[in-house]
Amino acid sequence: MAFLLQRFGLKESLGYYKIMKILAVETSCDDTCIAVAKGGRNFLNFEILSSIVSSQVKIHRKFGGVYPSLARREHEKNLPLVLKESLKKADLLVRKKNTIEKKELVLYEKIFAKEQNLLKRFLNFIGQYKKPKIHLLAVTVGPGLEPCLWSGVNFAKALSLWLDAKIVPVNHIEAHIFSNFLSLEVRKLAVKQKDALFPAIALIVSGGHTQLILVKELGKYKILGQTRDDAAGEAFDKIARILGLPYPGGPAIEKISKYRNIEISKCRNVEMSKCRVSLPRPMIFSKDYDFSFSGLKTAVLYNYQKRPKKIRESKEYITLMAREAQEAIVEVLVKKTIRAAKEFKAKSIILGGGVSANERLKSLFKEKISKMVNGPLLLFPEKHLATDNAQMVALCGYFYWLKSDKIKNWKNIKACADLKIA
């Protein structure tokens, strides 16, 4: 135990020795996510009891991206439903009619002053079910889409009041780093062989974020670089829209990029030689660690527009352009991350965010690392944990509870759309 306290700087507190349950809420973008977990005496004693994600992909597909006000309305509708399902799966849902005291009602009305529909659904829920034994709430407070963040934050504040539980505000980018530590084996490394993982370079890459972060240890970060315009995932979405591929663009581009040349040639709509494309690798040789992907999207658009209609609408051209666009994005991400790993003598490279699920990105990292002498360990989350989820939020909140850090009263929780990790 002393070893763990020394490793993580954990503080002994009244709550430290409890077997406690955590409820986590994540609504930074278009997924409504709630997870229930339990933790014990140290970072290894963590277990997910339930995790529910309600996706809005089909709703936003016609816009080619997330429409914030629509996403917020969907969160308001989904949060009580996802909470019910999460508690049921965690065996914590018990029916019991309750009377809400007038003092509490006034506070709930204050919390949901701008979300009357969510207020009605929340009151309906707590009026029907017994208070579950939840000791801690963790909620994403930023960065993200502000209307969406506030839905989750207000819901967590109301739950905190109802359950008489403290809240840990969680940074969404940091949670993506923690998604790798949902694996018990990785947590064991972090506790028992800390020097084998840290310092690390984290590449967090998604639809809204592209950042390179120096991870000195969990909880201690320095941003090395970030996108100056479009995030990598956003570039995938915009390029997919140009090519007539469905939203979200990343998975659609990855899927079509897997066609082999022999499979493309079977289409025989046009000659393959007329479909060849070559795209720039923006900022790949710049001395800093920043990224820029808006120019790549523009290059795709210009190339697409100058092609004859028969060519640009052919499966051959769309496939080759998708493959080249993916390669351009992936090469830039890998090149800069590997360079940062060498400069800062990183023991590991940590991937996170929706784009980290891209198989070509992971395979290129593996290829480059295999050629390095004593290359860094590559960590990436399971595919379903790469995208937004509440499991990573629960683990991040649990980590700070162990440190007796960042724990707050519901009144002091606020959303911050441009929240920084360091």
TIDOKOL-894690 format. One record per residue (C-alpha): residue in three letters; x, y, z. Coordinates in steps of 0.02 Angstrom, whole numbers, plus 50000, padded with zeros to 5 digits. Layout:
% residues N
@code = ALA; c1 = X; c2 = Y; c3 = Z
...
% end
This chain:
% residues 422
@code = MET; c1 = 50000; c2 = 50000; c3 = 50000
@code = ALA; c1 = 50141; c2 = 50120; c3 = 50041
@code = PHE; c1 = 50214; c2 = 50082; c3 = 49871
@code = LEU; c1 = 50052; c2 = 50134; c3 = 49785
@code = LEU; c1 = 50039; c2 = 50292; c3 = 49889
@code = GLN; c1 = 50216; c2 = 50339; c3 = 49840
@code = ARG; c1 = 50190; c2 = 50296; c3 = 49656
@code = PHE; c1 = 50032; c2 = 50397; c3 = 49631
@code = GLY; c1 = 50047; c2 = 50525; c3 = 49770
@code = LEU; c1 = 49885; c2 = 50457; c3 = 49841
@code = LYS; c1 = 49819; c2 = 50534; c3 = 50000
@code = GLU; c1 = 49740; c2 = 50432; c3 = 50138
@code = SER; c1 = 49565; c2 = 50496; c3 = 50169
@code = LEU; c1 = 49404; c2 = 50437; c3 = 50248
@code = GLY; c1 = 49343; c2 = 50382; c3 = 50078
@code = TYR; c1 = 49502; c2 = 50301; c3 = 50019
@code = TYR; c1 = 49469; c2 = 50128; c3 = 50090
@code = LYS; c1 = 49289; c2 = 50114; c3 = 50031
@code = ILE; c1 = 49227; c2 = 49999; c3 = 49896
@code = MET; c1 = 49139; c2 = 50136; c3 = 49802
@code = LYS; c1 = 49031; c2 = 50155; c3 = 49647
@code = ILE; c1 = 49055; c2 = 50287; c3 = 49514
@code = LEU; c1 = 48928; c2 = 50352; c3 = 49389
@code = ALA; c1 = 49002; c2 = 50441; c3 = 49238
@code = VAL; c1 = 48918; c2 = 50554; c3 = 49110
@code = GLU; c1 = 48990; c2 = 50601; c3 = 48940
@code = THR; c1 = 48901; c2 = 50720; c3 = 48817
@code = SER; c1 = 49042; c2 = 50820; c3 = 48739
@code = CYS; c1 = 48977; c2 = 50793; c3 = 48563
@code = ASP; c1 = 48838; c2 = 50686; c3 = 48488
@code = ASP; c1 = 48848; c2 = 50526; c3 = 48591
@code = THR; c1 = 48749; c2 = 50513; c3 = 48753
@code = CYS; c1 = 48855; c2 = 50403; c3 = 48867
@code = ILE; c1 = 48833; c2 = 50343; c3 = 49046
@code = ALA; c1 = 48936; c2 = 50211; c3 = 49135
@code = VAL; c1 = 48933; c2 = 50136; c3 = 49309
@code = ALA; c1 = 49094; c2 = 50071; c3 = 49385
@code = LYS; c1 = 49162; c2 = 50016; c3 = 49552
@code = GLY; c1 = 49332; c2 = 50045; c3 = 49629
@code = GLY; c1 = 49427; c2 = 49989; c3 = 49782
@code = ARG; c1 = 49588; c2 = 50030; c3 = 49871
@code = ASN; c1 = 49701; c2 = 50069; c3 = 49723
@code = PHE; c1 = 49709; c2 = 50103; c3 = 49538
@code = LEU; c1 = 49701; c2 = 49917; c3 = 49497
@code = ASN; c1 = 49535; c2 = 49892; c3 = 49587
@code = PHE; c1 = 49424; c2 = 49962; c3 = 49451
@code = GLU; c1 = 49285; c2 = 49873; c3 = 49360
@code = ILE; c1 = 49153; c2 = 49929; c3 = 49237
@code = LEU; c1 = 48980; c2 = 49871; c3 = 49288
@code = SER; c1 = 48886; c2 = 49946; c3 = 49141
@code = SER; c1 = 48915; c2 = 50061; c3 = 48994
@code = ILE; c1 = 48779; c2 = 50126; c3 = 48878
@code = VAL; c1 = 48804; c2 = 50236; c3 = 48725
@code = SER; c1 = 48661; c2 = 50313; c3 = 48628
@code = SER; c1 = 48728; c2 = 50367; c3 = 48459
@code = GLN; c1 = 48656; c2 = 50508; c3 = 48353
@code = VAL; c1 = 48751; c2 = 50465; c3 = 48193
@code = LYS; c1 = 48594; c2 = 50430; c3 = 48090
@code = ILE; c1 = 48517; c2 = 50595; c3 = 48146
@code = HIS; c1 = 48667; c2 = 50702; c3 = 48096
@code = ARG; c1 = 48712; c2 = 50606; c3 = 47938
@code = LYS; c1 = 48605; c2 = 50717; c3 = 47826
@code = PHE; c1 = 48704; c2 = 50869; c3 = 47887
@code = GLY; c1 = 48873; c2 = 50786; c3 = 47856
@code = GLY; c1 = 48922; c2 = 50830; c3 = 48034
@code = VAL; c1 = 48855; c2 = 50866; c3 = 48208
@code = TYR; c1 = 48722; c2 = 51001; c3 = 48224
@code = PRO; c1 = 48748; c2 = 51065; c3 = 48404
@code = SER; c1 = 48572; c2 = 51123; c3 = 48449
@code = LEU; c1 = 48497; c2 = 50962; c3 = 48380
@code = ALA; c1 = 48627; c2 = 50860; c3 = 48474
@code = ARG; c1 = 48580; c2 = 50948; c3 = 48635
@code = ARG; c1 = 48395; c2 = 50909; c3 = 48611
@code = GLU; c1 = 48439; c2 = 50726; c3 = 48584
@code = HIS; c1 = 48544; c2 = 50726; c3 = 48744
@code = GLU; c1 = 48397; c2 = 50796; c3 = 48840
@code = LYS; c1 = 48288; c2 = 50655; c3 = 48775
@code = ASN; c1 = 48417; c2 = 50517; c3 = 48796
@code = LEU; c1 = 48501; c2 = 50554; c3 = 48963
@code = PRO; c1 = 48363; c2 = 50485; c3 = 49078
@code = LEU; c1 = 48341; c2 = 50334; c3 = 48962
@code = VAL; c1 = 48527; c2 = 50295; c3 = 48958
@code = LEU; c1 = 48538; c2 = 50320; c3 = 49147
@code = LYS; c1 = 48397; c2 = 50196; c3 = 49173
@code = GLU; c1 = 48479; c2 = 50067; c3 = 49061
@code = SER; c1 = 48650; c2 = 50091; c3 = 49143
@code = LEU; c1 = 48582; c2 = 50071; c3 = 49319
@code = LYS; c1 = 48478; c2 = 49920; c3 = 49266
@code = LYS; c1 = 48628; c2 = 49834; c3 = 49189
@code = ALA; c1 = 48731; c2 = 49872; c3 = 49346
@code = ASP; c1 = 48591; c2 = 49795; c3 = 49451
@code = LEU; c1 = 48560; c2 = 49961; c3 = 49540
@code = LEU; c1 = 48386; c2 = 50002; c3 = 49476
@code = VAL; c1 = 48246; c2 = 49975; c3 = 49602
@code = ARG; c1 = 48068; c2 = 50041; c3 = 49580
@code = LYS; c1 = 48004; c2 = 50149; c3 = 49721
@code = LYS; c1 = 47884; c2 = 50297; c3 = 49717
@code = ASN; c1 = 47960; c2 = 50453; c3 = 49793
@code = THR; c1 = 47898; c2 = 50623; c3 = 49844
@code = ILE; c1 = 48011; c2 = 50768; c3 = 49795
@code = GLU; c1 = 48026; c2 = 50899; c3 = 49931
@code = LYS; c1 = 47989; c2 = 51079; c3 = 49883
@code = LYS; c1 = 48166; c2 = 51137; c3 = 49930
@code = GLU; c1 = 48243; c2 = 51008; c3 = 49814
@code = LEU; c1 = 48120; c2 = 51049; c3 = 49675
@code = VAL; c1 = 48174; c2 = 51231; c3 = 49679
@code = LEU; c1 = 48356; c2 = 51179; c3 = 49659
@code = TYR; c1 = 48316; c2 = 51061; c3 = 49515
@code = GLU; c1 = 48220; c2 = 51200; c3 = 49428
@code = LYS; c1 = 48370; c2 = 51313; c3 = 49450
@code = ILE; c1 = 48490; c2 = 51183; c3 = 49377
@code = PHE; c1 = 48378; c2 = 51149; c3 = 49227
@code = ALA; c1 = 48322; c2 = 51330; c3 = 49202
@code = LYS; c1 = 48360; c2 = 51320; c3 = 49016
@code = GLU; c1 = 48314; c2 = 51137; c3 = 48992
@code = GLN; c1 = 48132; c2 = 51116; c3 = 49041
@code = ASN; c1 = 48110; c2 = 50954; c3 = 48945
@code = LEU; c1 = 48258; c2 = 50876; c3 = 49034
@code = LEU; c1 = 48190; c2 = 50938; c3 = 49201
@code = LYS; c1 = 48024; c2 = 50848; c3 = 49170
@code = ARG; c1 = 48110; c2 = 50687; c3 = 49120
@code = PHE; c1 = 48229; c2 = 50696; c3 = 49268
@code = LEU; c1 = 48090; c2 = 50727; c3 = 49394
@code = ASN; c1 = 47990; c2 = 50585; c3 = 49318
@code = PHE; c1 = 48139; c2 = 50469; c3 = 49339
@code = ILE; c1 = 48182; c2 = 50509; c3 = 49519
@code = GLY; c1 = 47998; c2 = 50499; c3 = 49564
@code = GLN; c1 = 47992; c2 = 50317; c3 = 49511
@code = TYR; c1 = 48156; c2 = 50242; c3 = 49571
@code = LYS; c1 = 48251; c2 = 50218; c3 = 49733
@code = LYS; c1 = 48414; c2 = 50311; c3 = 49754
@code = PRO; c1 = 48555; c2 = 50195; c3 = 49697
@code = LYS; c1 = 48711; c2 = 50184; c3 = 49804
@code = ILE; c1 = 48826; c2 = 50296; c3 = 49702
@code = HIS; c1 = 48973; c2 = 50373; c3 = 49795
@code = LEU; c1 = 49049; c2 = 50480; c3 = 49658
@code = LEU; c1 = 48997; c2 = 50563; c3 = 49495
@code = ALA; c1 = 49118; c2 = 50600; c3 = 49353
@code = VAL; c1 = 49064; c2 = 50713; c3 = 49210
@code = THR; c1 = 49148; c2 = 50781; c3 = 49055
@code = VAL; c1 = 49155; c2 = 50971; c3 = 49071
@code = GLY; c1 = 49258; c2 = 51009; c3 = 48914
@code = PRO; c1 = 49322; c2 = 51030; c3 = 48785
@code = GLY; c1 = 49177; c2 = 50998; c3 = 48666
@code = LEU; c1 = 49019; c2 = 51075; c3 = 48597
@code = GLU; c1 = 48956; c2 = 51193; c3 = 48732
@code = PRO; c1 = 48768; c2 = 51157; c3 = 48715
@code = CYS; c1 = 48804; c2 = 50970; c3 = 48727
@code = LEU; c1 = 48923; c2 = 50989; c3 = 48874
@code = TRP; c1 = 48796; c2 = 51087; c3 = 48974
@code = SER; c1 = 48664; c2 = 50951; c3 = 48954
@code = GLY; c1 = 48780; c2 = 50823; c3 = 49032
@code = VAL; c1 = 48846; c2 = 50942; c3 = 49164
@code = ASN; c1 = 48672; c2 = 50996; c3 = 49221
@code = PHE; c1 = 48613; c2 = 50816; c3 = 49224
@code = ALA; c1 = 48763; c2 = 50766; c3 = 49331
@code = LYS; c1 = 48734; c2 = 50915; c3 = 49448
@code = ALA; c1 = 48553; c2 = 50862; c3 = 49474
@code = LEU; c1 = 48607; c2 = 50681; c3 = 49504
@code = SER; c1 = 48738; c2 = 50742; c3 = 49628
@code = LEU; c1 = 48604; c2 = 50836; c3 = 49724
@code = TRP; c1 = 48485; c2 = 50688; c3 = 49721
@code = LEU; c1 = 48617; c2 = 50560; c3 = 49771
@code = ASP; c1 = 48712; c2 = 50674; c3 = 49891
@code = ALA; c1 = 48873; c2 = 50629; c3 = 49799
@code = LYS; c1 = 49023; c2 = 50735; c3 = 49753
@code = ILE; c1 = 49076; c2 = 50765; c3 = 49573
@code = VAL; c1 = 49244; c2 = 50754; c3 = 49484
@code = PRO; c1 = 49248; c2 = 50867; c3 = 49329
@code = VAL; c1 = 49339; c2 = 50774; c3 = 49188
@code = ASN; c1 = 49437; c2 = 50843; c3 = 49041
@code = HIS; c1 = 49380; c2 = 50754; c3 = 48882
@code = ILE; c1 = 49556; c2 = 50748; c3 = 48808
@code = GLU; c1 = 49628; c2 = 50675; c3 = 48968
@code = ALA; c1 = 49488; c2 = 50546; c3 = 48970
@code = HIS; c1 = 49543; c2 = 50487; c3 = 48798
@code = ILE; c1 = 49717; c2 = 50458; c3 = 48870
@code = PHE; c1 = 49637; c2 = 50358; c3 = 49011
@code = SER; c1 = 49542; c2 = 50251; c3 = 48886
@code = ASN; c1 = 49704; c2 = 50152; c3 = 48865
@code = PHE; c1 = 49709; c2 = 50117; c3 = 49052
@code = LEU; c1 = 49539; c2 = 50033; c3 = 49053
@code = SER; c1 = 49645; c2 = 49879; c3 = 49015
@code = LEU; c1 = 49699; c2 = 49799; c3 = 49179
@code = GLU; c1 = 49865; c2 = 49749; c3 = 49102
@code = VAL; c1 = 49905; c2 = 49929; c3 = 49057
@code = ARG; c1 = 49854; c2 = 49987; c3 = 49231
@code = LYS; c1 = 49971; c2 = 49857; c3 = 49305
@code = LEU; c1 = 50113; c2 = 49930; c3 = 49201
@code = ALA; c1 = 50068; c2 = 50106; c3 = 49260
@code = VAL; c1 = 50075; c2 = 50051; c3 = 49442
@code = LYS; c1 = 50212; c2 = 49920; c3 = 49446
@code = GLN; c1 = 50324; c2 = 49973; c3 = 49302
@code = LYS; c1 = 50292; c2 = 50159; c3 = 49288
@code = ASP; c1 = 50461; c2 = 50190; c3 = 49207
@code = ALA; c1 = 50413; c2 = 50074; c3 = 49064
@code = LEU; c1 = 50272; c2 = 50193; c3 = 49012
@code = PHE; c1 = 50322; c2 = 50369; c3 = 49058
@code = PRO; c1 = 50365; c2 = 50492; c3 = 48992
@code = ALA; c1 = 50244; c2 = 50459; c3 = 48850
@code = ILE; c1 = 50184; c2 = 50550; c3 = 48695
@code = ALA; c1 = 49995; c2 = 50551; c3 = 48675
@code = LEU; c1 = 49914; c2 = 50580; c3 = 48507
@code = ILE; c1 = 49732; c2 = 50624; c3 = 48533
@code = VAL; c1 = 49647; c2 = 50631; c3 = 48365
@code = SER; c1 = 49461; c2 = 50641; c3 = 48332
@code = GLY; c1 = 49328; c2 = 50741; c3 = 48241
@code = GLY; c1 = 49354; c2 = 50892; c3 = 48351
@code = HIS; c1 = 49532; c2 = 50875; c3 = 48416
@code = THR; c1 = 49707; c2 = 50839; c3 = 48355
@code = GLN; c1 = 49839; c2 = 50862; c3 = 48490
@code = LEU; c1 = 50012; c2 = 50798; c3 = 48532
@code = ILE; c1 = 50038; c2 = 50793; c3 = 48720
@code = LEU; c1 = 50189; c2 = 50754; c3 = 48826
@code = VAL; c1 = 50128; c2 = 50642; c3 = 48968
@code = LYS; c1 = 50255; c2 = 50654; c3 = 49108
@code = GLU; c1 = 50142; c2 = 50539; c3 = 49209
@code = LEU; c1 = 49955; c2 = 50524; c3 = 49230
@code = GLY; c1 = 49891; c2 = 50694; c3 = 49283
@code = LYS; c1 = 50044; c2 = 50791; c3 = 49221
@code = TYR; c1 = 50037; c2 = 50852; c3 = 49041
@code = LYS; c1 = 50112; c2 = 50976; c3 = 48920
@code = ILE; c1 = 50036; c2 = 51014; c3 = 48750
@code = LEU; c1 = 50170; c2 = 51002; c3 = 48616
@code = GLY; c1 = 50063; c2 = 51042; c3 = 48465
@code = GLN; c1 = 49887; c2 = 51044; c3 = 48397
@code = THR; c1 = 49791; c2 = 51078; c3 = 48238
@code = ARG; c1 = 49787; c2 = 51258; c3 = 48177
@code = ASP; c1 = 49622; c2 = 51231; c3 = 48086
@code = ASP; c1 = 49528; c2 = 51069; c3 = 48049
@code = ALA; c1 = 49553; c2 = 50918; c3 = 48159
@code = ALA; c1 = 49601; c2 = 50757; c3 = 48070
@code = GLY; c1 = 49429; c2 = 50681; c3 = 48097
@code = GLU; c1 = 49347; c2 = 50839; c3 = 48032
@code = ALA; c1 = 49456; c2 = 50828; c3 = 47875
@code = PHE; c1 = 49399; c2 = 50648; c3 = 47849
@code = ASP; c1 = 49217; c2 = 50704; c3 = 47862
@code = LYS; c1 = 49238; c2 = 50847; c3 = 47738
@code = ILE; c1 = 49335; c2 = 50743; c3 = 47613
@code = ALA; c1 = 49204; c2 = 50605; c3 = 47624
@code = ARG; c1 = 49069; c2 = 50734; c3 = 47589
@code = ILE; c1 = 49161; c2 = 50793; c3 = 47433
@code = LEU; c1 = 49175; c2 = 50614; c3 = 47371
@code = GLY; c1 = 48994; c2 = 50573; c3 = 47409
@code = LEU; c1 = 49035; c2 = 50452; c3 = 47549
@code = PRO; c1 = 48927; c2 = 50439; c3 = 47705
@code = TYR; c1 = 48955; c2 = 50521; c3 = 47876
@code = PRO; c1 = 49056; c2 = 50489; c3 = 47980
@code = GLY; c1 = 49192; c2 = 50508; c3 = 47851
@code = GLY; c1 = 49335; c2 = 50418; c3 = 47938
@code = PRO; c1 = 49260; c2 = 50243; c3 = 47939
@code = ALA; c1 = 49188; c2 = 50267; c3 = 47763
@code = ILE; c1 = 49357; c2 = 50320; c3 = 47692
@code = GLU; c1 = 49447; c2 = 50180; c3 = 47784
@code = LYS; c1 = 49325; c2 = 50051; c3 = 47717
@code = ILE; c1 = 49339; c2 = 50101; c3 = 47535
@code = SER; c1 = 49528; c2 = 50123; c3 = 47549
@code = LYS; c1 = 49547; c2 = 49937; c3 = 47583
@code = TYR; c1 = 49500; c2 = 49893; c3 = 47404
@code = ARG; c1 = 49652; c2 = 49819; c3 = 47317
@code = ASN; c1 = 49703; c2 = 49881; c3 = 47144
@code = ILE; c1 = 49646; c2 = 49716; c3 = 47067
@code = GLU; c1 = 49473; c2 = 49740; c3 = 47144
@code = ILE; c1 = 49462; c2 = 49920; c3 = 47083
@code = SER; c1 = 49511; c2 = 49869; c3 = 46907
@code = LYS; c1 = 49362; c2 = 49750; c3 = 46899
@code = CYS; c1 = 49246; c2 = 49901; c3 = 46898
@code = ARG; c1 = 49313; c2 = 49950; c3 = 46726
@code = ASN; c1 = 49214; c2 = 50112; c3 = 46720
@code = VAL; c1 = 49371; c2 = 50209; c3 = 46672
@code = GLU; c1 = 49556; c2 = 50178; c3 = 46651
@code = MET; c1 = 49648; c2 = 50170; c3 = 46816
@code = SER; c1 = 49787; c2 = 50284; c3 = 46750
@code = LYS; c1 = 49661; c2 = 50426; c3 = 46730
@code = CYS; c1 = 49613; c2 = 50415; c3 = 46914
@code = ARG; c1 = 49785; c2 = 50429; c3 = 46994
@code = VAL; c1 = 49802; c2 = 50567; c3 = 47123
@code = SER; c1 = 49939; c2 = 50640; c3 = 47231
@code = LEU; c1 = 49902; c2 = 50749; c3 = 47381
@code = PRO; c1 = 50014; c2 = 50859; c3 = 47491
@code = ARG; c1 = 50065; c2 = 50809; c3 = 47668
@code = PRO; c1 = 50030; c2 = 50974; c3 = 47759
@code = MET; c1 = 50164; c2 = 51032; c3 = 47882
@code = ILE; c1 = 50248; c2 = 50861; c3 = 47883
@code = PHE; c1 = 50421; c2 = 50940; c3 = 47884
@code = SER; c1 = 50383; c2 = 51091; c3 = 47994
@code = LYS; c1 = 50496; c2 = 51102; c3 = 48147
@code = ASP; c1 = 50350; c2 = 51122; c3 = 48268
@code = TYR; c1 = 50221; c2 = 50993; c3 = 48319
@code = ASP; c1 = 50068; c2 = 51081; c3 = 48250
@code = PHE; c1 = 49952; c2 = 51012; c3 = 48117
@code = SER; c1 = 49846; c2 = 51085; c3 = 47977
@code = PHE; c1 = 49719; c2 = 50987; c3 = 47875
@code = SER; c1 = 49607; c2 = 51120; c3 = 47795
@code = GLY; c1 = 49728; c2 = 51136; c3 = 47649
@code = LEU; c1 = 49718; c2 = 50950; c3 = 47617
@code = LYS; c1 = 49530; c2 = 50959; c3 = 47606
@code = THR; c1 = 49546; c2 = 51103; c3 = 47482
@code = ALA; c1 = 49670; c2 = 51003; c3 = 47377
@code = VAL; c1 = 49545; c2 = 50860; c3 = 47368
@code = LEU; c1 = 49406; c2 = 50980; c3 = 47317
@code = TYR; c1 = 49508; c2 = 51061; c3 = 47177
@code = ASN; c1 = 49566; c2 = 50892; c3 = 47111
@code = TYR; c1 = 49387; c2 = 50828; c3 = 47115
@code = GLN; c1 = 49314; c2 = 50982; c3 = 47028
@code = LYS; c1 = 49438; c2 = 50981; c3 = 46884
@code = ARG; c1 = 49402; c2 = 50799; c3 = 46839
@code = PRO; c1 = 49274; c2 = 50755; c3 = 46706
@code = LYS; c1 = 49110; c2 = 50698; c3 = 46780
@code = LYS; c1 = 49135; c2 = 50519; c3 = 46720
@code = ILE; c1 = 49302; c2 = 50510; c3 = 46810
@code = ARG; c1 = 49257; c2 = 50593; c3 = 46975
@code = GLU; c1 = 49099; c2 = 50489; c3 = 46995
@code = SER; c1 = 49186; c2 = 50325; c3 = 46957
@code = LYS; c1 = 49223; c2 = 50200; c3 = 47095
@code = GLU; c1 = 49403; c2 = 50192; c3 = 47036
@code = TYR; c1 = 49434; c2 = 50378; c3 = 47065
@code = ILE; c1 = 49338; c2 = 50387; c3 = 47230
@code = THR; c1 = 49434; c2 = 50237; c3 = 47297
@code = LEU; c1 = 49604; c2 = 50302; c3 = 47247
@code = MET; c1 = 49567; c2 = 50477; c3 = 47311
@code = ALA; c1 = 49502; c2 = 50409; c3 = 47477
@code = ARG; c1 = 49657; c2 = 50301; c3 = 47495
@code = GLU; c1 = 49775; c2 = 50446; c3 = 47456
@code = ALA; c1 = 49684; c2 = 50564; c3 = 47575
@code = GLN; c1 = 49693; c2 = 50436; c3 = 47715
@code = GLU; c1 = 49877; c2 = 50407; c3 = 47681
@code = ALA; c1 = 49914; c2 = 50593; c3 = 47684
@code = ILE; c1 = 49829; c2 = 50617; c3 = 47853
@code = VAL; c1 = 49904; c2 = 50462; c3 = 47931
@code = GLU; c1 = 50081; c2 = 50497; c3 = 47872
@code = VAL; c1 = 50079; c2 = 50672; c3 = 47949
@code = LEU; c1 = 50011; c2 = 50608; c3 = 48114
@code = VAL; c1 = 50138; c2 = 50467; c3 = 48126
@code = LYS; c1 = 50288; c2 = 50569; c3 = 48069
@code = LYS; c1 = 50263; c2 = 50707; c3 = 48198
@code = THR; c1 = 50220; c2 = 50587; c3 = 48339
@code = ILE; c1 = 50374; c2 = 50480; c3 = 48309
@code = ARG; c1 = 50484; c2 = 50636; c3 = 48302
@code = ALA; c1 = 50411; c2 = 50696; c3 = 48468
@code = ALA; c1 = 50440; c2 = 50523; c3 = 48544
@code = LYS; c1 = 50624; c2 = 50530; c3 = 48494
@code = GLU; c1 = 50650; c2 = 50708; c3 = 48555
@code = PHE; c1 = 50571; c2 = 50679; c3 = 48725
@code = LYS; c1 = 50639; c2 = 50501; c3 = 48744
@code = ALA; c1 = 50464; c2 = 50432; c3 = 48765
@code = LYS; c1 = 50443; c2 = 50257; c3 = 48833
@code = SER; c1 = 50272; c2 = 50241; c3 = 48753
@code = ILE; c1 = 50157; c2 = 50317; c3 = 48623
@code = ILE; c1 = 49975; c2 = 50330; c3 = 48678
@code = LEU; c1 = 49835; c2 = 50347; c3 = 48551
@code = GLY; c1 = 49659; c2 = 50407; c3 = 48586
@code = GLY; c1 = 49506; c2 = 50479; c3 = 48501
@code = GLY; c1 = 49396; c2 = 50411; c3 = 48362
@code = VAL; c1 = 49530; c2 = 50419; c3 = 48226
@code = SER; c1 = 49643; c2 = 50307; c3 = 48333
@code = ALA; c1 = 49528; c2 = 50164; c3 = 48281
@code = ASN; c1 = 49594; c2 = 50182; c3 = 48102
@code = GLU; c1 = 49686; c2 = 50021; c3 = 48058
@code = ARG; c1 = 49804; c2 = 50105; c3 = 47936
@code = LEU; c1 = 49858; c2 = 50230; c3 = 48070
@code = LYS; c1 = 49897; c2 = 50089; c3 = 48192
@code = SER; c1 = 49986; c2 = 49982; c3 = 48063
@code = LEU; c1 = 50098; c2 = 50127; c3 = 48007
@code = PHE; c1 = 50142; c2 = 50163; c3 = 48189
@code = LYS; c1 = 50189; c2 = 49980; c3 = 48214
@code = GLU; c1 = 50293; c2 = 49981; c3 = 48055
@code = LYS; c1 = 50391; c2 = 50137; c3 = 48103
@code = ILE; c1 = 50417; c2 = 50083; c3 = 48284
@code = SER; c1 = 50479; c2 = 49911; c3 = 48230
@code = LYS; c1 = 50623; c2 = 49995; c3 = 48139
@code = MET; c1 = 50678; c2 = 50094; c3 = 48293
@code = VAL; c1 = 50810; c2 = 50033; c3 = 48415
@code = ASN; c1 = 50722; c2 = 50011; c3 = 48582
@code = GLY; c1 = 50568; c2 = 50091; c3 = 48509
@code = PRO; c1 = 50425; c2 = 50150; c3 = 48621
@code = LEU; c1 = 50279; c2 = 50040; c3 = 48672
@code = LEU; c1 = 50123; c2 = 50077; c3 = 48569
@code = LEU; c1 = 49960; c2 = 50089; c3 = 48666
@code = PHE; c1 = 49789; c2 = 50111; c3 = 48587
@code = PRO; c1 = 49615; c2 = 50078; c3 = 48655
@code = GLU; c1 = 49497; c2 = 49943; c3 = 48596
@code = LYS; c1 = 49399; c2 = 50002; c3 = 48445
@code = HIS; c1 = 49237; c2 = 50032; c3 = 48541
@code = LEU; c1 = 49333; c2 = 50133; c3 = 48672
@code = ALA; c1 = 49421; c2 = 50245; c3 = 48546
@code = THR; c1 = 49263; c2 = 50346; c3 = 48516
@code = ASP; c1 = 49173; c2 = 50445; c3 = 48652
@code = ASN; c1 = 49118; c2 = 50339; c3 = 48799
@code = ALA; c1 = 49085; c2 = 50358; c3 = 48985
@code = GLN; c1 = 49201; c2 = 50217; c3 = 49039
@code = MET; c1 = 49355; c2 = 50325; c3 = 49013
@code = VAL; c1 = 49270; c2 = 50467; c3 = 49107
@code = ALA; c1 = 49233; c2 = 50351; c3 = 49253
@code = LEU; c1 = 49415; c2 = 50292; c3 = 49262
@code = CYS; c1 = 49482; c2 = 50470; c3 = 49253
@code = GLY; c1 = 49363; c2 = 50524; c3 = 49392
@code = TYR; c1 = 49414; c2 = 50372; c3 = 49496
@code = PHE; c1 = 49598; c2 = 50415; c3 = 49475
@code = TYR; c1 = 49571; c2 = 50590; c3 = 49546
@code = TRP; c1 = 49462; c2 = 50522; c3 = 49685
@code = LEU; c1 = 49608; c2 = 50412; c3 = 49736
@code = LYS; c1 = 49717; c2 = 50567; c3 = 49741
@code = SER; c1 = 49582; c2 = 50662; c3 = 49838
@code = ASP; c1 = 49597; c2 = 50792; c3 = 49701
@code = LYS; c1 = 49473; c2 = 50891; c3 = 49594
@code = ILE; c1 = 49324; c2 = 50828; c3 = 49697
@code = LYS; c1 = 49191; c2 = 50965; c3 = 49700
@code = ASN; c1 = 49017; c2 = 51009; c3 = 49757
@code = TRP; c1 = 48886; c2 = 51013; c3 = 49617
@code = LYS; c1 = 48870; c2 = 51203; c3 = 49633
@code = ASN; c1 = 49050; c2 = 51226; c3 = 49575
@code = ILE; c1 = 49039; c2 = 51127; c3 = 49413
@code = LYS; c1 = 49036; c2 = 51221; c3 = 49248
@code = ALA; c1 = 49056; c2 = 51174; c3 = 49065
@code = CYS; c1 = 49203; c2 = 51247; c3 = 48967
@code = ALA; c1 = 49201; c2 = 51218; c3 = 48779
@code = ASP; c1 = 49385; c2 = 51262; c3 = 48755
@code = LEU; c1 = 49454; c2 = 51181; c3 = 48912
@code = LYS; c1 = 49641; c2 = 51143; c3 = 48902
@code = ILE; c1 = 49727; c2 = 50988; c3 = 48968
@code = ALA; c1 = 49879; c2 = 51083; c3 = 49030
% end
